[in-house]
Amino acid sequence: MTKYERQENRNAFIEKFLKQNVYPSWTWERLTLREQWAFEDLIADFPLAGSDNKKWDILNHAYMAFLKGAGCTSFGWRESA
């Protein structure tokens, strides 16, 4: 597999993670557009290795850490008025 193919596979995996796990989440809706872009930029170059399950776990941890840094609390976080 070429470096280009590996990068394409990696990008497809990240896109799948975003579409299935992040974009439909209630927390994503409460992030500002700037915060959403910041997270997408963060994981675009995030180091990923191992099995698909391990990569998914790494990306989940990255999202949880990002939300914590944005001040996310699980109850009533940024409730819409």
N, C-alpha and C positions, 0 to 999 in steps of 0.2 A: 504494500500500500504506500502510495506517495505521501509526501508531507501535505500536499493540497487535499488529497482524499481524507487524510486524518483530520485536517482542519474542518472540512465539510461535514464529516461525521460528528465531530465535536459540536459544531454549530447547530446541527440538526438535533442533537441530544439536548442541548440547552434550550432550544426553541420548544421542544416537546415538554420539557420541564416547566417552562413558563406557561405554555398553553394549558397543560393539565393540572398544574399545581398552584401556580401563582396568580395568573390573571383571573381565574374564577373566585379567588378567595375574598372574603369580606375585608381583610386587612389591606389588600391592594387598592380597593376602592377608596379607602380612607387616606392613602398616601397622596401627597401633592404630586402634580405632574413632574416637578423638578426631582422629587424623591424617587418616583418611578424610573425616570431616566437614569438617575444615579445608580440605582440597583442594577438596571440592565447593563450599564457601563461596567459596573463592578464584576458581574459574573461573565462578561464577554471575555475577559482575560484570566478568569479564576483558574487556578491549577486543578486539574481533574486527572485522576488515575484510578486504576482498578476496574472492577466489574461495573456493570450498569447500575446495580443496586448500590454499590459504594459511591458512585458518582452522584446518584440521586440523593443519597444521604448527605454528601458533602454540600450539595446545592441547597438542600433543606436547612442545614445548619447555617449556611451563609445567609439565607433569607431570614431565619429566626434572629440571628445576630444583628442583621440590618434593622429589623423591626424594633428590636430592643434599643438599638442606638437612636432610632427615631422616636423613642419614648412610648412604644406600644405597651399597653396594659390590656389584658384580655377582656375586661368588662367595661363596656361603654367607651372604648377608646375612640376619640374623635367622632363622637356621635353627631350625626347630621341634625340640624335644627329643623 
